[in-house]
Amino acid sequence: FALWRALEELSAEPTLGIKLVQAADTAIHPPSTLAAFHARDYRDGIARIARFKRLCTPEQLNVAEAAGECTINSEWLYATEPAPAIATDVAFAMVVELGRRGTGQHLTPWRVELTRPDPESHVHRDYFGCPVRYGVRRDLLVLRSSDLDRPFPGHNPELLDILTPALAAALGELLAKSSVAEQVKIVLKRNLASGRPELSDIARELGTSERTLQRRITEEGTSFRELLVEARQELGRQLLSDPTADIDEVACLLGYQDASSFYRAFREWEGTTPNRWRELNFSGLKRAASDSLMH
């Protein structure tokens, strides 16, 4: 996040991330995002961005649709700290601009939820055109499911027939460079909140058979159970690094039915409680930040 942090420090503009996205000409987007602007409709466009986003950055767009709402959040796959506000603004503005430019209409989200403190200005509300809640526990962009069915007049199936196979091949090469274990953990982290994912669920999402995935995991000297524990441990550390995150909610996001189960597991991982771990690590982070400012 060094680049994002530097941009935040050098600019006092609270909507710099949004302005960067607005200023970008659709025609000069890389193929991985250009394809989304020529999708069939808004839903198809979002799906294409979510699928190919990793070709541009180690970021994952998590999309879930239920009860007439589509919730979207951005996850940085190898992050050990919360994403800077500017990075979240870029991710959310990208999705909003996709809808507005793709449909040719000024679509507005249902609501936006941001973990940062309220800036006491209307800059985000003015751009998104919807209620914006600050100081929440998780950054979320919430769209109306009905808006996702809006067609894109610029739909170009011929261009997509050219771009999609090439992008899929590039994504396949990228995934092939990472170990099967890492791929499994990435998918596990994305699905933990919905319960305890099964091997069959992960195999389906990775586009392989359960038997083949089990064999490849074994060949790498590990097991699905061990990867599940590692995924929970890594994601748990990341979530706890956010000082506003509630312990009970972290337990839920890791797929635990109750906080006591999470406390027991965390003590096995770290040898201490989540609260104590957070205290120890935040004090270390504060010292490091202070030292860097002094030098």
URCORGI-V950689 format. One record per backbone hydrogen bond with DSSP energy under -0.5 kcal/mol. NH is the residue of the N-H (numbers start at 0). CO is the residue of the C=O. If there is no record, write none. Layout:
# URCORGI-V950689
nh = (NH & NH)
co = (CO & CO)
This chain:
# URCORGI-V950689
nh = (4 & 5 & 6 & 7 & 8 & 9 & 10 & 13 & 15 & 18 & 19 & 20 & 21 & 22 & 23 & 23 & 27 & 28 & 32 & 33 & 34 & 35 & 36 & 36 & 37 & 37 & 38 & 41 & 42 & 44 & 45 & 46 & 47 & 48 & 49 & 50 & 51 & 52 & 54 & 55 & 56 & 58 & 59 & 61 & 61 & 62 & 63 & 65 & 68 & 69 & 70 & 70 & 71 & 72 & 74 & 76 & 76 & 78 & 86 & 87 & 88 & 89 & 90 & 91 & 92 & 93 & 94 & 95 & 96 & 97 & 98 & 99 & 100 & 101 & 102 & 103 & 106 & 108 & 109 & 110 & 111 & 112 & 113 & 125 & 126 & 127 & 128 & 130 & 132 & 134 & 134 & 135 & 139 & 140 & 141 & 141 & 142 & 142 & 144 & 146 & 147 & 147 & 148 & 149 & 151 & 152 & 152 & 153 & 154 & 155 & 159 & 160 & 161 & 161 & 162 & 163 & 165 & 166 & 167 & 168 & 169 & 170 & 171 & 172 & 173 & 174 & 175 & 176 & 177 & 177 & 182 & 183 & 184 & 185 & 186 & 187 & 188 & 189 & 190 & 190 & 191 & 193 & 194 & 196 & 201 & 202 & 203 & 204 & 205 & 206 & 206 & 207 & 212 & 213 & 214 & 215 & 216 & 217 & 218 & 219 & 220 & 221 & 226 & 227 & 228 & 229 & 230 & 231 & 232 & 233 & 234 & 235 & 236 & 237 & 238 & 239 & 240 & 241 & 242 & 244 & 249 & 250 & 251 & 252 & 253 & 254 & 255 & 261 & 262 & 263 & 264 & 265 & 266 & 267 & 268 & 269 & 270 & 276 & 277 & 278 & 279 & 280 & 281 & 282 & 283 & 284 & 285 & 286 & 287 & 288 & 289 & 290 & 291 & 292 & 293 & 294)
co = (0 & 1 & 2 & 3 & 4 & 5 & 6 & 11 & 12 & 14 & 15 & 16 & 17 & 18 & 19 & 20 & 24 & 25 & 29 & 29 & 30 & 32 & 32 & 33 & 33 & 34 & 35 & 149 & 147 & 40 & 41 & 42 & 43 & 44 & 45 & 46 & 47 & 48 & 51 & 52 & 52 & 56 & 74 & 59 & 72 & 60 & 70 & 68 & 65 & 142 & 63 & 68 & 140 & 61 & 59 & 57 & 74 & 75 & 83 & 83 & 84 & 85 & 86 & 87 & 88 & 89 & 90 & 91 & 92 & 93 & 94 & 95 & 96 & 97 & 98 & 99 & 104 & 127 & 141 & 141 & 130 & 139 & 132 & 121 & 122 & 123 & 124 & 109 & 111 & 113 & 115 & 113 & 112 & 71 & 110 & 139 & 69 & 140 & 67 & 143 & 143 & 144 & 145 & 146 & 39 & 101 & 150 & 101 & 151 & 37 & 155 & 156 & 157 & 158 & 158 & 159 & 161 & 162 & 163 & 164 & 165 & 166 & 167 & 168 & 169 & 170 & 171 & 172 & 173 & 174 & 178 & 179 & 180 & 181 & 182 & 183 & 184 & 185 & 186 & 187 & 187 & 190 & 191 & 194 & 197 & 198 & 199 & 200 & 201 & 202 & 203 & 202 & 208 & 209 & 210 & 211 & 212 & 213 & 214 & 215 & 217 & 216 & 222 & 223 & 224 & 225 & 226 & 227 & 228 & 229 & 230 & 231 & 232 & 233 & 234 & 235 & 236 & 238 & 240 & 241 & 245 & 246 & 247 & 248 & 249 & 251 & 250 & 257 & 258 & 259 & 260 & 261 & 262 & 263 & 264 & 265 & 266 & 272 & 273 & 274 & 275 & 276 & 277 & 278 & 279 & 280 & 281 & 282 & 283 & 284 & 285 & 286 & 287 & 288 & 289 & 290)
